[in-house]
Amino acid sequence: MQAQQLSTQKGYSIGITEFTSNHRQSDVVLISPATGVRQHYYFKFAKYLQAQGYSAITFDFGGIGESNAQNLTDFDTSAQNWGCNDLETVIQYAVRRYPSQAIHAIGHSIGGQLIGLAPSAKYLDKILLVASQSGYYGHWSGFNQLKMMAIWHLIFPVFTGVFGYFPGKKLGVMEDLPKSMAQEWTKWCKSPNYLFDHIDEGQQYFKNIKGSLTSYSATDDSYAPGNAVDWLSKQYTNARRSRIELKPRDVGQSKIGHFGFFKERMKESFWRMLLDNLAQ
């Protein structure tokens, strides 16, 4: 396990951690994290991949964890930058570092949404999306839709405006988010076509991805309902797409939710499922 900083075109650094396999020709797996989730959350899964013969790379988006080199009130980045700058930098690094190996990506939540904003995503051989969805609240129904509307119309705008960043730690929901990132993400989540309503077509690279793409979701995940997950996976129009929706009992669990996928209790079920997919 080796940690380092990568310089990006936007002038800030990205903290990454490599879990290098002893097998010289092993495939490489990039783990693109969920919003406000530190890369440490994925370390046990990355070590699992390493033990199975893969090299794995985790990282933090700008403003999070090891990529948080500045005061968030002064740190200027955006949700779009997380894809076209941060993730792009990590993919470029992997392509240079492992020129003869296949490179795959596992994207969790927003980490899977942003893959289509990275120009170099076309070099990915296989993409596995885990609970990756459109954040537009219209995909929710009933009480959950009211909750999502409150998040995007009230909680995010008010708290971001008061603190100058989104205080996720104070609210006990996630890491703190840079102001401009939180504001842009809020706009996406209030728009029927999500990020596609705000980013020029020339800065979208979803159509350039032509490898295989599998999208996973859980029936008990209130943050990623099935129709929102379906909507996002369909935006990767030229990928060879497949879709798997899991019930908790399918993986021997009483619940999965949005953050259960990478818990160590999934080692013999869901982790094995991802491993089998990577090996195909």
N, C-alpha and C positions, 0 to 999 in steps of 0.2 A: 504494500500500500504506500503510494507516494503522492504527496500533495504539492501543488505548484500553482503559480499565477500565470494566466495568459493575458497578454495585452490585446485590446480590441481597437477597432477603427474609431469607436466613439470616445476613446481616450481614458477609459477606465478598465480595470483588470477583472478577470473572471477566475475564481478559485475552482480548481478541478482536483480530483483525486483519481489516480490510476491504480487499478488492481490487475497487474500484469500476469498473464498465464506463463507457465514454464514451457508451454508448447509454442514453438516459434511461429508456426503457421496457423495459430488459433484465430477464430473469428473474434471481432471486437463488438462490444455492445455499449452504446451510449445510453445513459439513463437520464431523460429529460424530466425534471421534477414538476410537481404541482405548484400552484400559486402559494407563495409564502411558506414553502416547505423546504427546510434545509437539506442539503445532500446527505447529511449524516443519517437521515431517516432511511436511506436506501443502501447503507453500507452492508448490512447483513445479507441483503439480496445480492449485492455486487460480489461479496465474498463467496456466496453460493455459486454464482456464475464462474468465478475464478477457480473454485474447486472442481467444477465440471469441465474445465479446459478452455474457458473463454477469458479474454481480457475484457475488463469493464472500466468505464469511465463515468464518474458522477461529477456533477458541478452545481454551483449556485448561480441563479440569475442575478443580474446587477442589483445591488441593494440588499441582498439576502446573504446571511451566513458569511462564508469566506470571501464573498464578492462585495462585502459592505465595508468599503474603505473610507467612506465619508459620512458626515452627518446627513441623514435622510432629508432634512429640510433644505439642504443645499445640493442634494444629489439629483441630477436631471437625467432620467431615462424614461422609457415608455414601454407599454406592453408590446408594441410592434418591435422596438429595439431588442426586447428579450428574444425575439425570433430571428430577426434579420442581422443582429449584431452578436448577441451572446451565444445563442445556439449555433449560429453560423461559424463563429470563432472556434467552438469546440469541434464541429464537424471538420473544418479545415485542418485543425490540429491532428485529428485522428487519421485523416487521409494522408497527411505528411508522415506521421509517426508510423503508420502501418500500411505502407503502399501496396503490399502484396496480399493483404488480408481482406476478407469480406467485412463490411461495416454495417451493423444493424442499429436500430434505435428503438427504445421502449419509452413511450411518452405517457406520463401520468397526468390526467386532467389537462390543464393548460399546456403542459409539456408536450402533449400530442397535438393540440390545436396549432401551436407555433411552428411545428415542423414544416408546414406549408409556406412559411414566411422566410425560410432559410434557403438562399439560392443553391447552396451545395447539398441540399437534401436529395438532389437527383443522384448523388453518389451512394445513397443508402441502399443496401441490397434488400433488406427486410425491415418493415416497420410494424411494431406491435403497439396499439393504442389501448390504454387501460383507463377506463372511466373518463375518456376524453369526449367532450360534448360541446354543443353550442351553449353559451351562457345566457341566451335570450330567455327572459322569464316566461314568454309565451308558450314555451315547451312544457311548463309545469301546469298543474291543474289544482283546483280546490285550495285548501289551506296552504299547501306548499307554494302555489303561485303567489298568494298574498305575502308569504314570507319572503320570497325572492323579490317581489316588487318593493317591499319595505327595505330590503338590503340595498337595492340599487337606486331607489328614489329618496331614501332618507338616511340610512346608516352610513353608507360610504360617502355621500356628499357632505354630510354634516361633520362627521369625525375627521375627514381629510381636510376640510376647510378650517376646523378649529385647531388641529395640531400641526398642519403643514405637511403631513404624511398620514398614511392610514395606520393607526395604532393597534395593529392586530394582536400584539402581545398583551396590551392592557385589556383588550376585550376577550382574551383567551381563545382566539380562533385561528391564528396563524402568526407568522413572523410579520414585523412591520413592513409596509410597502412604501416605496418612493411615491411622492405626491403625483407626479405626472403619469406614472404607471397606473396608479389607482384611479385617476380621473379618466384616462383613456379606456381602461377596462370597464369602468362604469358605463361609458358611452356604448361600448360594444354590447353590454348585457341589456341595454334598453332598446336595442335595434333588432328588428326581425331577421336580418341577414347577418347579424353579429359582426364580426370584424370585416366582412366583405362589404358592408355599408360604409366603411371608413378608410379602407386602404385601396389605393389605385391598383387596377388589374395588373399593371406592369411591375408591381411590387409583391405580387402573389405568385407562388411557385408550386401550388398544389397540383396543377396539371402536368408539371414536369416530372412528377414522381411516378415511375412505371414498374417498380418492384411489387412484391407482395405486401399486402397490408391486412392485418387482422385486428378487429376492434372488439374489445372485451368490455362487458359491463355487468353489474349485479342488480338483481331485481329489488334489493332493499337499499339501494343507493339513492338517497333523496336529493343528492347534489348532481346526479347524472341520470335522469330518467331515460328510458330506452329510446324514445323518439328524438330526444336531443342528441343522444349518441349516434343514432342512425343518420341524423341530419349532417353531423360533422363528417362521418366516414364517407358519405356520398360526395363530399367536396373534393376528395382525392379521386377525381374522375377517371384517370388513366391508370390507376393502380389496380392490381389484381386483388380485389377486396373480398374479405370474408368477415362474418359477424358472429360472435358468440356471446349469448346472454346467460349468466349463471345464477342459479338459485343457491342460497347458502348451503343447502343440503347436498348440492352437487359437489362441493368441496369439503364435505364433512364438518361444516360450521353452523352455528346457530345464527350468525350474522357476518356480513362482509362490509357493507357500507361503502363509503368513499375512500377510506384509508386502511381498510383491512387487507387489501391485496398484497401489500408488501410487509405484513407482519410475519414473524418467523413461524407462526402456527400454520401458515400456508405453504410451508416448505415441501411437504409431501403431496400437495394437491395442486394449487394454482401455480406455484413456482415450477413444479414439474411440467405442467401444461405449457408454460412459456418456453421451458427448455426444449420440450418435444417440438414445438413450433419452430424454434430457432434451428433445430437440427434437420428439419425437412429440406 
